[in-house]
Amino acid sequence: MRGRGANDEADGGARVVPTGAAPAPGPWIARQAVLPSFGPVVRRGSDDDFAHPAERELARVLTFYGVRWVYEPTTFALRRTGDGGSAAFFTPDFYLPDHRLYIELTTMRQRLVTRKNQKLRRLRALYPAVGIKLLYRRDYQQLVDAYEPAKADPDQDRIGPIVYPASVIAARIETLAGQIAADFAVAGPSWSTRSPVLVGVGQGSDRFLSALTAALTHRGVEYGQDRIELTRYDPVGDGRARVRRAPHLDLSGRRVLLVEDVVSTGLSLAYLVAWLRRRGVRDITACTLLDRTAARLVEVPVRHVGFEVSAALLAGFGLGLRRQFSELPYIAAIAPASLPRSSV
């Protein structure tokens, strides 16, 4: 996300990092870039490492959740000259080696990102095996909103239009319970000798978990129930994520269904999946009331979804965001009383 166009042209100041042998003229389009080797890199990065504060903030979030990242490690050739030289380049901001994913972050306004989209389409056409995701301004703002600390003055926000009435939520939970019951009815792996366990993730899942388990009990489904809770990301802190409330049940040899209120980037869910696997849990899936797939950064095992939602901030029905509205029986949009942010 270099503001001076360093990713565009060779003479624009791009820092070219070798990606293997240079492709030969002609059939080079069909060749794949050779990705560099990465050590076990998990680092915060100093302010001087990044071209924009938004990149620094994203790096801090990744580090908090233990996601290994490397900043601008690879430059891809997008256009060749007649003699086989490179005329245009693209250098994504981050590479996540454990997820084989590049991330490009742009905080330009939407009407100015046409050229960036063209470059990404070109990169995907030339290097189809390379995974890359573009985070737009709205995606970054959603990330900031999701991880921002609780407001000192909760009255800054007010409830907007109802998105999902209570009756719609209840009906959808009944449908999810039917799907989960069908899954649980299928014999588990040979090593799974006990009933599955539903594990609620954080305070925001409590109401959804309660309604879901009631529907499962009504169907005569046998299951265990527990809870897990992560520390929350602090933009000014130096810590790493940790499990501050571990499950009390022994989950070894049992199927685990993590129950979330919202899955967005997938970073916290991926952290929990890895944490549970290190403790002997071999079969882990997730159920979420709200799923923001457009914001996903890493793949996570979400099997059951209540509602696919957009980037709009939502509250109510026990959701963890804006707890002052958690007792509402429905889910509604949040209408901030303050003016929209304009600093990014």
N, C-alpha and C positions, 0 to 999 in steps of 0.2 A: 504494500500500500504506500509506495513512495510518492509523495506529493509532487515531485518534480519530473515524473514520467520516466524514472530510471528503468522501469520494466518494459519500456516500449521499443527503444532503438539502441543499437550497439553503441552509438556515439553519445547517448544521453546520460551516461554515467552508471550504467548497470554494472553490478559486481558479478562477473561471470564466474560461476563455480563449475568445475568440470563435472560432467555426468557420464563419463566414459569416453570411448573413442568417438570422434566426430563422424556423423553419418556421411557416407559418400553421396555425391550428386546423383540425382535421379531417384533410385528406390529408397532414399533415406526416409521418406514419409512413412513407410511400412515398419520402420524400426522403432524399438522402444528405448527410452532413456535408461541407462544403467544407474540405479540409485546408489548413493554413497553408503558406506558402512557407518553405523552410529554406535557409539558407546552408550552405557547406561546413563543418559543425560536427563536429569530432572533438575532444573535450575530456575531461579526467579528472574534473573536478568536485571541488569542495572538500567537506569533511565536512559543512559547513553546508547543502549543497544538498539533502541527502537526508533522508527521514523515518526511514530504518532503515539500519543498517549493511549489510544484505544488498543493498540498492539500490546503495550505494556500490561494493560488490564486483562486482556485475554490470556497472556502468558501467566499472570498471577493466578487466574482461575484454573488453568490447566495444571500448574504446579501444585495448587492446593489439593487437587484430586489425584495427584500422583501420576498424571499423564505425561509421559516423556515427550519432549518437543525439541525441535531444532529450528533456529531462526534463519530463514532465507538460505537453506543449504544447497539448493539446486536451481540452476537457470536453464530453461528450456528454449531451444531455438524454434521459432515459429515461422520464419521465412528465410529462404536461401537466395543468394545472388546467383547470377548465371554461372559463375566460376566455382560454385559450391560453398562460398563463404556464407557467414551468418549475417542477416540484415536486421532481424527483429527478434527480441527475446522476451521471455516472461519469467519472473522470479516470484513464486508464491511466498507469502509471508512465513508460514509455518509448515513443518512436516512432523507428523505424529508417527514415529516408526512402528509402534506396537499396533497401530490401526491402519498402517499403509495409506495414510491420507494426508494430502496437502490442504492447507486452509489459506485462502486469500481474503483479507478483511478490507472492505472499502467503506469509508464513512462519507463518501460523496453523496450528494442528493440524487434521488432516483433518476432524474432526467439527465444526469451526467455520467451514468454508468454504462451507456450503450457500448462505448469502445471497450470497456473492461469485459463485458459479456461477449463481445466478438472475439477477444483474445482467448477467453476460456473455451468458447466453442472450437476455436482453432486448435487449442492444446488438446482437447478431448478427441478431436478428429485425428490428430497426428500421433497421440500417445493414448490409445484407448484403454490400455491396462493401468494407466495412472489415475488413481482416485483423487479428486479435488473438489472442494466445496467453497463456494463464494458466500461470505457473510456480508449482507447488505447493511446499510445504515439502520434500517428497522430491526434487523436481527441483532445487531450490536446493542441497540437501545433496549431490546427485550432482555438481553443478557444482563445489562446493567439493572433493569427493573427487577429481575428475578433474584439477584444477589445483593441488592441494596439493603442496608440495615433498616430495622423498623423505625418508622418516623416518630419523632418526639411528639408531634401534633397529628394524631390520627384523623382529625377533622379536615385535614388538607384534602382528603379524598371523599368522594360521595358515590353512592350507588347510582348507576345508570340503568339502561334498559335491561329487562330480564331476558337472558339468553336461553336458559333451560328451566322451565317451571318445575315445581316439585313433582307434579304428576308424571312428567316426562322422565325425570331422573329416576323415580321409583320404577317405572316400566323398564327402563334400560337396565337397572340393577337386577331386576328379575330375569331379564334375558341373559345377562352376564352370569348369573348364578346357574342358569340352565346349561350354559356352555361349560362352565367350570365343573359342574356335577358330571357332565358327560365325559370330560377329561379324566376326572378322578375315578370314574367307573371302569375305565380301561386299566387293565393290570399294569402295574408299574414294572420297572426293570427287576431282574432277579435279585439284585442286591437291596431293593426297597421292600422292607418287611413290615413297615408301620404306616399308619394313615398319613396323608399329606398334611403340611402345616401352612397356614396362611400367616404371613408375617407383615404386619402393618409398618410402613416406613414413616416415622415422624408423626408429630401431632396432627398434621394436615390430613392424614389418612384415617383418623379415628372414626369419623362419622360414616365415611364410605365403607370402611371395614365392618362397622357395626351393622349397617344395612345389608351388606353382602353376606355376612355370616348368618344373619337371621333368615335370609332367603335360602341359604344352603341347609340350615337346620330344618326348615320347613320341608325340604325335599328329602330329609333323612340321611344327608351326607355326613360321613364321619371325617373329622378333620381336627388338627391341633391349631392352636392360635397363640401367637406371640407378637413381639414388637421389637423393632430396632430403630435406633436414632443416630444420626450423624451430627457432628458439629457443623455450624453454619459458616459459610465463607464470610470472612471479614476483609473488606477492601484495604484496610489500613493495618491488618495484622500480618504476622510473619509465620503463622502456623501452617500445619497441614491438616487435612481432614482426618478425623478419627471417629471411631464408633464410641459414643458416650453412653449409650444404653444398648448392651448386647442382648440377644435372645436368651431367655432363661432355660428353654428346652434344649435337649441334646438333639441337634438336627442331623447328625450323621445317619446315613442310610434312609433318609426320608426325602420325599419330594417337597420342594419349597416353592410357594407362590408368594412373591413379594407384592404387596398391595400399596399402590401409590395414589396420591391425589392428582398429581400432575407429573408427566414426563416431558421434558423439553430437550435440553442439550444431550441428555443421557449420561452426563458425567458422574453425577452422584449415584445413579443406578448402576453404572459400570463399576464404580468403586465398591459398592455393596456386593455385587456379584463376585468380584475378585476376592473380597474379604471372606465371604461365605465359602467359596471354593477352597481357599487356603485352610479352612477348618473342616474339610471333609464333605461338604455338601456338593453332590454331583449332578443333581437335576434341579435347575433353577429357572423359573419363568416369572413373568410379571403381569400384573393386571393394573391398569390405571384408569381412573375416572375420566381424566382429560389427557389427550395426547397431542403435543405440538410437533408433529413429524418434520415440519419445515425447518424447525430450529435444531434438528438433531445433528450433533457433531460426531458421535461415536455410536456404533451399532450396539443395541441392547435387546435382550430377549423378551420384548413385550408381546404377549400372546393374546391378551384380552383387553379391549379398549372400549370405554364407555362412549366417549365423544371425541371426534377429531376437531380440534379447535385451531383458530388462527392466532395471530400474535397479540390480539387484544387482551389486556389484563382483566382477569375475572376474579370474582370473590363470592363468598357465600357457601352454604352447604359444607361447612367445616374446612374449607380450603386453607392451606397454610399461609397464603399471601393475604395481607390485610385482615388480621385476626379479629378486628373490631366488627367485621361483618360475618363471622363464622357461624353465628346462630341462625342466619337466614335459611329458610327451607328450600330456597331456589339458588341458582347461579346467575349472577348478573355481571354486566360489564362495569368496570371502575371508571368513573368520570373524574379525573384529577381537577381539583379546584384551581391549582396553580397553572401558569402558562406552560406550554410545551417547552421541552428543553431545546436549546439552540446551540449548545457548546460543542456538539460533535458533528 
